[in-house]
Amino acid sequence: MKSLLAALAATSALAAASTSDAGVIIQPKGVTVNIGGELLDFAAINMINQSGLSKTYESGVTDFDAYLALNPIHSASAGEWLSTGPLSMARVTFDLGETIEFTGAAIWNEDASGIGSIIASIPLGGSYAGLGLNDTVDSIGSAYGATVWRHQAIKARYVTFDIYGCNRAGFAHNGCGLGEVAFRSTALAPPPTGAVPEPGAWALMILGFGGVGATLRRRRHSFAAA
């Protein structure tokens, strides 16, 4: 029995290790531009409504890393937020709808009036991470991919991005711009409906059934001897 328990513990540890870094993608419920405003037809809501993405996701269900592995790209002409101008910085606050724990974000940096860096903060918690985007200059007029931002686990409902280095691509608009922003929750993605158990799960089940059978056999032998 001790060896069985040890095997179960080892298998459980391996299974936990394989899922410890998993997480689902979260679409913010709302966004407010605190500094920077928005141009007509380039409203802030475009940062969170998936309107310019080549592939969409289901918030709270789709696995973050699996989705990004599909290389979803953003249109260079639709579904973007542009600030008023001329501006070199802006501030936007995202409402996640409820307090969640998250460990990063995916950011589609607008191809023309993009940004150079972000400092992220939460209410009463101050700044918690910074991201440099100067090495992700996109070709103006071309669809663009996401920058994946990973950081320590943070719990919050509201997240503020202080945005600097706007108009990094030198576009005539001379303002700030973002295509889409989505967060990476620490929650696990639910398994597909009717999914076949993975090898690790099968191993746990077999070990468990074997242990139960061995225990029952020992009890039968004990009763027979008595």
C-alpha positions as CSV (number, residue, x, y, z in Angstrom):
1,M,0.0,0.0,0.0
2,K,2.9,2.4,0.8
3,S,4.4,1.8,-2.6
4,L,1.0,2.3,-4.2
5,L,0.5,5.6,-2.4
6,A,4.0,6.7,-3.4
7,A,3.3,5.9,-7.1
8,L,0.0,7.8,-6.9
9,A,1.7,10.8,-5.4
10,A,4.5,10.8,-8.0
11,T,1.9,10.6,-10.8
12,S,-0.2,13.4,-9.4
13,A,2.9,15.6,-9.0
14,L,3.8,15.0,-12.7
15,A,0.2,15.8,-13.7
16,A,0.2,19.0,-11.6
17,A,3.6,20.1,-13.1
18,S,2.3,19.7,-16.6
19,T,-0.7,22.0,-15.9
20,S,0.8,24.5,-13.5
21,D,1.6,27.0,-16.3
22,A,-1.7,26.7,-18.1
23,G,-4.1,29.6,-18.3
24,V,-7.1,30.9,-20.2
25,I,-7.5,34.1,-22.2
26,I,-9.6,36.9,-20.7
27,Q,-11.4,39.6,-22.6
28,P,-11.8,42.8,-20.6
29,K,-15.5,43.8,-20.0
30,G,-14.8,47.5,-20.5
31,V,-12.0,50.0,-21.2
32,T,-11.7,53.7,-20.3
33,V,-9.3,56.2,-21.9
34,N,-8.1,58.3,-18.9
35,I,-5.6,60.4,-21.0
36,G,-5.5,60.6,-24.7
37,G,-9.1,60.5,-25.9
38,E,-10.2,58.7,-29.1
39,L,-10.7,59.5,-32.7
40,L,-14.0,59.0,-34.5
41,D,-14.2,55.4,-35.9
42,F,-11.2,54.4,-33.8
43,A,-12.9,54.1,-30.4
44,A,-11.4,52.5,-27.3
45,I,-13.8,49.6,-27.4
46,N,-11.9,48.3,-30.4
47,M,-9.1,47.4,-28.0
48,I,-11.2,44.7,-26.4
49,N,-13.9,43.6,-28.9
50,Q,-11.8,41.3,-31.2
51,S,-13.1,43.3,-34.1
52,G,-9.8,43.4,-36.0
53,L,-8.5,39.9,-35.1
54,S,-8.1,37.2,-37.8
55,K,-9.1,34.5,-35.3
56,T,-11.4,35.0,-32.3
57,Y,-11.5,33.3,-28.9
58,E,-13.9,32.5,-26.1
59,S,-13.1,34.5,-23.0
60,G,-12.6,32.4,-19.9
61,V,-12.6,29.2,-22.0
62,T,-9.9,29.3,-24.7
63,D,-6.4,28.3,-23.6
64,F,-4.2,31.4,-23.8
65,D,-1.0,29.8,-25.1
66,A,-2.9,27.5,-27.6
67,Y,-4.7,30.5,-29.0
68,L,-1.5,32.6,-29.5
69,A,0.2,29.5,-31.1
70,L,-2.4,30.0,-33.9
71,N,-0.7,33.3,-34.7
72,P,-3.8,35.5,-34.8
73,I,-3.0,38.7,-36.6
74,H,-4.7,42.1,-36.4
75,S,-6.0,44.1,-39.4
76,A,-4.0,47.3,-40.1
77,S,-7.1,49.2,-41.1
78,A,-10.0,48.1,-38.8
79,G,-10.9,47.5,-35.2
80,E,-8.2,49.7,-33.7
81,W,-8.0,52.5,-31.1
82,L,-6.3,55.8,-31.9
83,S,-5.9,58.6,-29.5
84,T,-6.2,62.3,-30.4
85,G,-3.0,64.0,-31.4
86,P,-0.4,65.2,-31.2
87,L,0.4,63.0,-28.1
88,S,3.4,61.1,-26.9
89,M,1.7,59.3,-24.0
90,A,-1.7,58.1,-22.9
91,R,-3.4,56.2,-20.1
92,V,-6.1,53.5,-20.4
93,T,-7.8,51.4,-17.7
94,F,-9.3,47.9,-18.4
95,D,-12.2,46.5,-16.4
96,L,-11.9,42.7,-16.2
97,G,-15.4,42.4,-14.8
98,E,-14.3,40.8,-11.5
99,T,-11.2,40.3,-9.5
100,I,-9.1,37.6,-11.2
101,E,-5.5,36.4,-10.9
102,F,-3.6,36.9,-14.2
103,T,0.0,36.5,-15.3
104,G,0.3,38.5,-18.4
105,A,-1.3,39.8,-21.6
106,A,-1.3,39.6,-25.3
107,I,-0.9,43.1,-27.0
108,W,-1.4,43.8,-30.6
109,N,0.5,47.1,-31.1
110,E,-1.0,49.2,-33.8
111,D,1.1,49.3,-37.0
112,A,1.2,53.0,-37.6
113,S,0.6,55.1,-34.5
114,G,1.9,52.3,-32.2
115,I,3.5,52.7,-28.8
116,G,7.0,52.2,-27.4
117,S,6.4,51.0,-23.8
118,I,3.8,50.3,-21.1
119,I,3.9,50.6,-17.3
120,A,1.0,48.5,-15.8
121,S,-0.5,49.3,-12.4
122,I,-3.5,48.3,-10.3
123,P,-5.6,50.4,-7.8
124,L,-3.8,50.8,-4.4
125,G,-1.1,48.3,-5.6
126,G,1.0,50.6,-7.7
127,S,3.0,49.6,-10.7
128,Y,3.7,45.9,-11.1
129,A,5.4,45.4,-14.5
130,G,6.8,47.2,-17.5
131,L,6.9,46.2,-21.2
132,G,9.1,47.6,-23.9
133,L,7.8,47.4,-27.5
134,N,10.5,49.3,-29.3
135,D,11.8,46.1,-30.9
136,T,8.4,45.2,-32.5
137,V,8.1,47.8,-35.2
138,D,5.5,46.7,-37.7
139,S,5.3,47.5,-41.4
140,I,2.8,50.3,-41.9
141,G,-0.3,49.1,-43.7
142,S,0.4,45.4,-42.9
143,A,-1.5,43.1,-40.5
144,Y,0.4,42.5,-37.3
145,G,0.8,39.9,-34.7
146,A,0.7,40.0,-30.9
147,T,3.4,40.6,-28.3
148,V,3.0,38.2,-25.4
149,W,3.7,39.8,-22.0
150,R,4.4,37.6,-19.0
151,H,4.9,38.7,-15.4
152,Q,4.3,37.6,-11.8
153,A,0.8,36.7,-10.7
154,I,-1.4,39.8,-10.0
155,K,-4.9,39.8,-8.5
156,A,-7.1,42.8,-9.6
157,R,-10.3,43.8,-11.4
158,Y,-9.0,47.1,-12.9
159,V,-5.7,47.4,-14.7
160,T,-4.2,50.6,-15.9
161,F,-1.7,51.0,-18.7
162,D,0.5,54.1,-18.8
163,I,1.6,54.2,-22.4
164,Y,4.7,56.0,-23.6
165,G,6.6,56.5,-26.9
166,C,3.5,57.0,-29.0
167,N,3.7,57.4,-32.8
168,R,6.8,55.1,-32.7
169,A,6.3,54.3,-36.4
170,G,6.5,58.0,-37.3
171,F,3.0,58.1,-38.8
172,A,1.4,61.4,-39.7
173,H,-1.4,61.0,-37.1
174,N,1.2,61.6,-34.3
175,G,-0.7,59.9,-31.5
176,C,-1.1,56.6,-29.6
177,G,-2.7,53.4,-30.9
178,L,-3.4,49.8,-30.0
179,G,-5.2,47.1,-31.8
180,E,-6.2,44.6,-29.1
181,V,-5.5,43.7,-25.5
182,A,-6.3,40.4,-23.8
183,F,-5.2,39.0,-20.4
184,R,-3.8,35.6,-19.3
185,S,-5.7,34.2,-16.3
186,T,-4.3,31.5,-14.1
187,A,-7.5,29.5,-14.4
188,L,-7.3,26.3,-16.3
189,A,-9.0,25.8,-19.7
190,P,-11.8,23.2,-19.4
191,P,-11.2,19.9,-21.2
192,P,-12.9,19.4,-24.6
193,T,-16.3,17.7,-24.4
194,G,-16.0,13.9,-24.5
195,A,-12.2,14.1,-24.4
196,V,-10.2,10.9,-23.9
197,P,-8.2,10.9,-20.7
198,E,-4.5,11.6,-21.1
199,P,-1.9,8.9,-20.3
200,G,-1.3,10.4,-16.9
201,A,-5.0,10.2,-16.0
202,W,-5.1,6.6,-17.3
203,A,-2.1,5.7,-15.1
204,L,-3.8,7.2,-12.0
205,M,-7.0,5.3,-12.7
206,I,-5.2,1.9,-13.3
207,L,-3.2,2.4,-10.1
208,G,-6.3,3.2,-8.2
209,F,-8.2,0.2,-9.4
210,G,-5.3,-2.0,-8.8
211,G,-5.0,-0.8,-5.2
212,V,-8.6,-1.4,-4.5
213,G,-8.5,-4.9,-6.0
214,A,-5.4,-5.8,-3.9
215,T,-7.1,-4.6,-0.8
216,L,-10.3,-6.6,-1.5
217,R,-8.2,-9.8,-2.1
218,R,-6.3,-9.4,1.2
219,R,-9.6,-9.0,3.0
220,R,-11.1,-12.1,1.4
221,H,-8.0,-14.2,2.4
222,S,-8.3,-12.8,6.0
223,F,-11.9,-13.8,6.2
224,A,-11.2,-17.3,4.8
225,A,-8.4,-17.9,7.3
226,A,-10.7,-16.8,10.2
